[in-house]
Amino acid sequence: MELAQAARSQWKSRLGAVLAAAGSAVGLGNIWKFPYLVGANGGAAFVLLYLAFVLLIGIPLIMTEFVVGRKTTRNPGGAFRELAPGTAWVIPGISGVVAGFLILSFYSVVAGWVLRYAVTSLLGALSGLNPEGAAALFTEFIGGTWAPLFWHLLFMALTVYIVAAGVQEGIEKWSKILMPGLFILVIILVIRSLTLPGSHPGIAYYLQPDFSALTGKSVLAALGQMFFSLSLGMGCMITYGSYISRQDSLVKTAGQVGLIDTLVALLAGLVIFPAAFAFGIEPGAGPGLVFITLPAIFAQMPLGQFFACLFFLLLAIAALTSSISLLETVVAYFVDEKDWGRRQAAVVWGGLAFLAGIPSALSQGAVNLTVFGLSFLDAVDYLTSNILLPLGGLLTALFVGWRMRQEDVLAEALQGGGMTTGMAQVWYFLVRTIAPLAIGLIFANAIGLF
Ligand code: PHE
C-alpha cells in the first residue's frame, strides 16, 4: 500500500488538472442532454435554475470532492473507508462506483450514436438534409438492432483501451488539444445559428424566463443535470482530485472546471434553440433534439459536411474523456481495494457495462422496453442523474460537513492557496448546510411531500 501510494500518479500541472477534470465534465451532458432538458422543461427558467445550482451547490461540491480525494489520495470507496474506517460511510463511495457503472452503460450507447454521425457525415449522408429528413434518419438509425449495438461496442472498446493503458498521460494530453478545439467549433456554430433567418424567437425562448413553466419535477431535473454535467456525486472528482498536487489551488481548479462546463452547456443551447426555431423543430423533441437540429444547421453551412464530421468527431472525443472518467472510477476501486490488475478491471467492467447497455441501446425502437413510461435508456439516466448522483452528493456533503474534523477540512481546502480563510468559511457553510438542505428539499418536493 505504501509503495502504491508513493508511485501514485499526479497531474503534471494545474492546467493539466483543470483540463482533465473539465474533460470529464464536458461531454454529452453539455451538448446532447442540456439542450433537450431545457427544451423539455420550459426554456429559460430552467437555465437560470441550473445556473443557481451550479454556483451554490455544484462548484462547492467539486471543491468538496477534491478535498476528500487529495486528502486521502484514494478512489471514492477507499477514501471514505480511510476517513471513517469500519463505518457505513463506505456506502456513498460504493454507490458512486455503482452509479458510474450504470451511467457508463447508457452513455456509451449515446456516444455510439455520435460516432456513427461522425462517420455518416464523412460519407456525405447528412448532406442537404432538411429537418424532416434529419428526424427520419435519426429515428431509423436508433430504432435499428445491430447498428446501435455495433457503435455502442466500438465506443466502449475505445474507452476500455484507454483506461487499460493507464490513464494519466492519455487523459491529460488529449484534453489539452481537444477542449480548445471543441470550444472553437461551438463558437462557429453559435454564430451560424444566430444568423439564421427566423432564429430570434429561439433566443427569447432560451433567455427570457417564465417561472410558471417550472414544476417540482423540472427542479429535480435541473439538479440532476447539474450533478451529471459536473461529474458530481459519484466520486469521479474524488478520483481526479486525488491526482492534484498539494501545491495547486483546489478552489481555482474547481471554479475553472465549473465555469468551463457551464459555458459549454450555455453555448450549446445557443446553438440549438435559435436553429430549432428557425427550422421549426419542436424544442421539447427529447433526446433526439441535437441529432436532428445539428444536421439541419450543417446543411445550411458552406463546407457543412466537413464541419459536421469535425463536430461529431470532437463530440465523440469529448464523450470519450468523460466515459474514461466513468470507467476509471470503477477500475480505480477494483485496483486499489480488491487488488485487481488495471487491464483486467478495465476489460471486465467495460465488458459488463457494454452488456448492461444493450437494453438501453435496443429500447429506442427495436424492442419495446419501458420502465415507468420511460424508455429503458431514459429510465437508467433518470435513476442515476436524478436520484443516485444527488444522493451521493448529499451524503458526501454531510460527511465532509459533519463527520470530518473542521480543521482538517479547512486545512486541506486552503492548501495550495487561492482562497482566504473567510472564503473557506463561506464554502464550508454551503457544504455543511445549504447544499444538503437544498438537495433534501428538492427531493421532498419532487416526490410530492409539500
Ligand atoms: N459529466 C459528463 C458529461 O456531462 C458525464 C459524467 C457524469 C462523467 C458523471 C463522469 C461522471 O457528459
Residues whose N, C-alpha, C, O or C-beta is under 5 A from the ligand:
A	BS01	LIG	S24 A25 V26 G27 L28 G29 N30 F228 S229 L230 S231 L232 C236 S322 S325 L326
